[in-house]
């Protein structure tokens, strides 16, 4: 897996996660408690497009890292659960670091 793909994944995991937290903990209460859906319309659409970019980023990384389908699916779904994208990002980075340490050195 390339450093660029891992970096893109990390950025997308954080951006998607932050947007989801804003949607769930700020915009949705404003809609249902404050009767103002303007933020939901903006943040919801933004999160939707960013989630599509996140999924494409995960698929690219999964292809390069030769992940199994279940791992790929779980990391993709992490963008739909509050805080899960942050956990997935940490696990993927740890996995990438362990794979790099165990990789054979070319002579």
N, C-alpha and C positions, 0 to 999 in steps of 0.2 A: 504494500500500500504506500502511496506517495505521501510526502509531507503536505503537499498542496491539498489533496483530497481530505486528509485528516483535519487540516486547518479549516477548510470550507465547512466540513461537518460540525466542527466545534462552534464556529460562528453561527451557523444556521440553527444548531441546537439551542444556543443561548437566545438568539433573536426570537425564535419560535416560542421558546419557553416563557420569555418575558412578555411577549404579546398575549399568550394564553393567560398568564397571571393577571394582566391588566384587564383582559376580557372577562375573566371569571370573577375577580375580586373587586373590580372598579366598575366596569361598564354594565355588567348584569345587575348588580345591586342598584345602580342608577336607573336602570330600566324598570325594575320591578318595585323598588321602594320609592324612587324619586319620580317615577312616571316620565322619564326622559330617555328615549331610545337613540338619541343622536350619537353617543359614543359607541354604542353597540354596532350601529351601522358602519362606522368608520373602522373601529378596531376589529370587528368580526370579519369584514372583508379583507383587511390587511393580514390578519392571522390566516385566513383561508389561502390567500396567494402565497404567503410565506411558508405555510405547511406544504404546499405543492412543491416549492423549491427545496424544502427540507427532505421530502420523500425522494426527489431526484438526487439530492446530495447523498442520502443514505444508500440508494441503489448503486450509485457510482462507487462509493466506498466499499459496499458489500461485494461488488464485482471485482474490484482490485484486491480486496483482502480474502477473497474466496470464502465468504461466509456461507453458512447453511441457511436455507430459507427461513427457518424458525427464528434464528437470531436477527435476520434482516427484518422480518415482520415485527418482532418485538421492539426493535429500535425505531422502526417507522411509527408504531403505535405510541411510542413515548411522547411524540409531539401532540398527542390528543389528551393527555392526562396532566393536570397541573403538577409541577415539580419533577415529573418523570423524565423530561428531556435533559434536565441537569444531571440526574442520576445516570441516565444512559450515556451522556457525554463523558462522565468520569469513568465509567466502566469501559467504554470503547477506547479511551486514551490509555488506561491501564493495560488493556489487552494489546494495543498496538506497541506499547513499550515493552511488554513481556515478549512479544513476538520478535521485536528487534534485537533483544538481548539473546534470544535463543537462535537467531538466524546464523547460518554458517558464514564464515568470513571468506570472501573470494581472494584467492592468492594471485 
